[in-house]
Amino acid sequence: MRSIKNKEKIFRTSETFKVLSDPNRLKIVIALAKEELCVCDIAALLNLTESAVSHQLRILKNTRIVRYKKIGKLVYYSLTDKHIESLIKAATEHIKE
């Protein structure tokens, strides 16, 4: 019960679910669960503008769901860790039942 009383943990968990509730952000996370991608690849894959993808990635980065690395002029994004991927898999299994 201690985790329920920890307001910071509750807030951050709630924020994670809020961020993942957006369909475009969820699609980006699913794509990044498969491989590291740059903005232009994500935009082409999801049929979105690079500007729209960049905006969504900024939100995902601010909530520590994705991380990035620069290689030359390109910036590549990946999931911060396997926890997010596990969360998506659990939710997917839940809706199948």
C-alpha positions, 0 to 999 in steps of 0.5 A, spaced: 500 500 500 505 504 500 506 505 493 499 508 493 500 513 498 506 515 494 504 521 490 510 522 486 509 515 483 502 515 482 503 522 478 508 519 474 504 513 472 498 517 470 502 521 466 505 515 462 498 512 461 496 519 459 502 520 454 501 513 451 493 514 450 494 518 444 494 514 438 500 517 434 504 517 440 502 509 441 504 508 434 511 511 434 512 507 441 510 501 437 514 502 431 520 504 436 519 497 440 521 494 433 527 498 431 531 505 432 528 510 427 529 517 425 524 522 425 523 521 417 523 514 417 517 514 423 514 520 419 514 515 412 512 509 416 506 513 419 504 517 414 505 523 418 509 530 417 516 530 420 513 536 424 508 532 427 512 526 429 517 531 432 512 534 436 510 527 439 517 525 440 518 531 444 513 529 449 515 522 449 522 524 450 520 529 456 516 523 459 522 519 459 519 514 454 524 515 448 531 517 448 535 519 442 542 519 439 545 523 434 549 520 428 551 526 424 546 530 422 540 525 423 537 523 430 535 516 432 530 515 437 529 508 441 525 506 447 528 508 454 527 501 456 523 494 455 518 496 461 514 501 456 514 495 451 512 490 456 506 495 458 504 495 451 504 488 450 500 487 456 495 492 454 494 488 447 493 482 451 488 485 455 484 487 449 484 480 446 481 477 452 
